[in-house]
């Protein structure tokens, strides 16, 4: 059988309440809040975070391919997915490629993965949705990453079995953005609304047939659309027919672009009971429908941090000015310090497992941990007698910390801590997703893959530590 | 295998030191010419009498040509050295060893740094291509880690420690106010320093060394030749240097309340010089007060205070100009700024003045009869640093 092995969403820590925007731009406060990628996050880092979560939920399954979809890629020309490949420490024979640019890349990747003969395909998706101040993308958008591990398996291996689905495609102009442009433009939405309604209906009906289902068999449907009107027609019709239409997360997250279909799928499976049939509809320059039946394993495959948990967490203290500065909409004065130099491509490649995978080395004799990896041990001096020590998933504790208002940062001040890892090992490293006043000695932290800075167009990725939040997804509860 | 030192084998016979300030009208070449000219006059030797030169500069120039070209040194060995913030002391150390070895009769060590041409605040390291994973914290922030760690280990209220650190800065400013070569010549009260906004941890800009340009130099000869040049040479009693392994960054056992490299360098230096009770045998010390917590911890690492007691000794005025062991009598990095290549030699220049009784009356120490002075540099960060300790005396034996 083919289906979903595991799926996970990643929501960034920060929230921008609509009221915070309205206080500056005027007008009536819109819906609740949107998720906001931190200044050191992008589509790729959020996708990696989701990928770590999905893979952790299926530890015995290794992806045979990695596909990454986004409309806000770090690079054109250069493949973005290879960075995720390195961060997730996938094997060298696992191809990694992008489905970047258009919103439909995610649904197309999911469709292709479900029809693929690869034993397992890891789909990553991420997007940072932004636009000029006051734009629909700023108001209705959200930032997120999502991951879906698609593959072969039986009832005990798959979280959900793929039953069938269909696609409908027709060229029409609804929303568009020129490469490099901040602003996404749109045709009158009523045009798109009608076109999406037709396409959705076709894909839905054909999908049901393909899956051999009646409407009554479908317990729940999630609909991802680029704007509220696009999804409204189908939602209304299915709702009237008695199908439970899942929350589109518009009020708590926002439309997360290429991430959204995968995010909604992860959310659907989190809430699905064994045996339930759930459907995903993705509207993006066409319509794609997917029908799944949750298995007995669906609960076991649930990621440690669910979408629901992450929606409930989050920090809405972010000011609108800070948000605008993070997105580059509002230029701000940096400290009068030299900006970081670009990383060396060859030096980074030599340290691939360290820089992207956060793998140190451990002295085979003394157990002394070295971050970064070293050839000579600081305990006993053994030479070239170390094992790789993957540390990305090892919890750590703040031994001491400081706040640096002088150092260059895309978002000063720098919060920096000496972190001691459970089971030994230390690294002085930058903290993120934290307010300076909230740091304390003894605070529990976890590692997160981030974009430190960009120089010469080269994005410099590495790891930071962030506080372990006391949400329901925090099993450590420290 | 052992560190034997070269006690009383070589001596300083002349020194010079420029003023340390924002020398907008002086380039690296000018500072070198000024410092060397003053030094040669002090020693009573001509440029051509110097057999070999060592130039310490962290990033104001590369190679010996940086010194040879502006001084028009022809046909002489000139070596440029760099060793973080101990660069100036490293130049001197190499010159001393060269003379002690018998390779040369007269050597000159010069240190210079032209910091203020960068256009940025603070000291900024030359970027070496890396994998992009290195820390980008300022030195102030790295050293700020020491204060809360020290307070926690010894159970000191952070507000009390805040005043102790301010007292260190206030003492050094008071000393610097008496020194015409210093960058900052204004006294600062403890209260005024405590009111400054924090920029890194609990540190304000007044907990940080200034940023200045400057140069200093010394002429070194064999001890037995010294009296041909001066009646008051300074004898080299000890030269020690430790480059840390960086294990403090890896080792959860390191608690940021001491600097192992400085402890080790001090231990070696005291052994070379035959010193067993530095607090009572030394007349003075010039230590690397890059940040106030650094000077606090150094009082313990250098053996002037018991562990956990330096803050009390600071409060008791032990290290004041008229205290039991005056520290940074010229004003320190706090008042002088820190032109990296020059600082170590600037410290020695203060010892040169004090041990020869040439310091101005309002700065002359009462302890000079002890006859020994210590200079100390460190460079790098807590957990991964280099440290130099030198001991100098105004009489042999």
Interface residues (C-beta under 8 A of the other chain):
Chain A: X336 X337 X338 X340 X341 X342 X343 X344 X347 X348 X350 X351 X354 X355 X368 X369 X370 X371 X372 X378 X399 X400 X401 X402 X403 X404 X405 X406 X407 X408 X409 X414 X416 X418 X420 X424 X425 X426 X427 X428 X429 X430 X441 X452 X460 X461 X462
Chain B: X118 X120 X121 X122 X124 X127 X129 X130 X131 X132 X133 X135 X136 X137 X138 X140 X141 X142 X144 X145 X148 X149 X152 X198 X199 X200 X201 X245 X246 X247 X249 X250 X251 X252 X254 X256 X383
